[in-house]
Every structure is written in structure tokens, then in C-alpha cells.
Amino acid sequence: MVQRVTIAPQGPEFSRFVMGYWRLMDWNMSARQLVSFIEEHLDLGVTTVDH
């Protein structure tokens, strides 16, 4: 599980790793593959994304 980082005493909290999805649609995945790909990151604890 990916560690969490608290930015300030009252939050927010981010995952230590950030997943970038900038060219996600260029990866030629089906809708189901995209959902599965994102769910895998969530399962690992990567909840911070950069679009």
C-alpha cells in the first residue's frame, strides 16, 4: 500500500505516488481496460492523479 502524505495539520492528504493520465486516451485501451487500469492504482493506494 502506498504511504499517505499530509500537506497541512488539517489536511489535505495525498498518496505518496501520483499517477499521470495526461495522454491516457492515446494508449488505445478499451473502456473496460481503462477502468481496470485505474482500479489497480486505487487498490494500490494511489489516489492522487495528474491529468
C-alpha positions as CSV (number, residue, x, y, z in Angstrom):
1,M,0.0,0.0,0.0
2,V,1.3,3.5,-0.9
3,Q,2.0,5.8,2.0
4,R,-0.1,8.9,2.6
5,V,1.4,12.4,3.0
6,T,-0.4,15.1,5.0
7,I,0.2,18.5,3.5
8,A,-1.1,20.5,6.5
9,P,-2.3,19.7,10.0
10,Q,-6.0,19.7,8.9
11,G,-5.3,18.1,5.5
12,P,-5.4,17.5,2.7
13,E,-3.8,14.1,2.5
14,F,-2.3,12.7,-0.7
15,S,-0.8,9.4,-1.8
16,R,3.0,9.5,-1.9
17,F,2.9,8.5,-5.6
18,V,1.0,10.5,-8.2
19,M,-0.3,8.8,-11.4
20,G,-0.3,10.8,-14.6
21,Y,-3.1,10.3,-17.1
22,W,-2.3,13.1,-19.4
23,R,-2.3,11.0,-22.6
24,L,-4.5,8.3,-21.3
25,M,-6.7,8.2,-24.4
26,D,-3.6,7.8,-26.6
27,W,-2.9,4.4,-25.0
28,N,-5.6,2.7,-27.1
29,M,-7.2,0.8,-24.2
30,S,-10.8,-0.2,-24.3
31,A,-13.2,1.4,-21.8
32,R,-13.0,-1.8,-19.6
33,Q,-9.2,-1.8,-19.7
34,L,-9.1,1.9,-18.7
35,V,-11.4,1.2,-15.7
36,S,-9.4,-1.8,-14.7
37,F,-6.1,0.2,-15.0
38,I,-7.5,2.9,-12.8
39,E,-8.9,0.5,-10.3
40,E,-5.5,-1.2,-10.0
41,H,-4.0,2.1,-8.9
42,L,-6.8,2.7,-6.4
43,D,-6.2,-0.8,-5.0
44,L,-2.5,0.0,-4.5
45,G,-3.5,3.2,-2.7
46,V,-2.6,5.7,-5.4
47,T,-5.4,8.2,-5.1
48,T,-3.6,11.3,-6.3
49,V,-3.6,11.9,-10.0
50,D,-2.3,14.4,-12.5
51,H,-4.3,14.9,-15.7
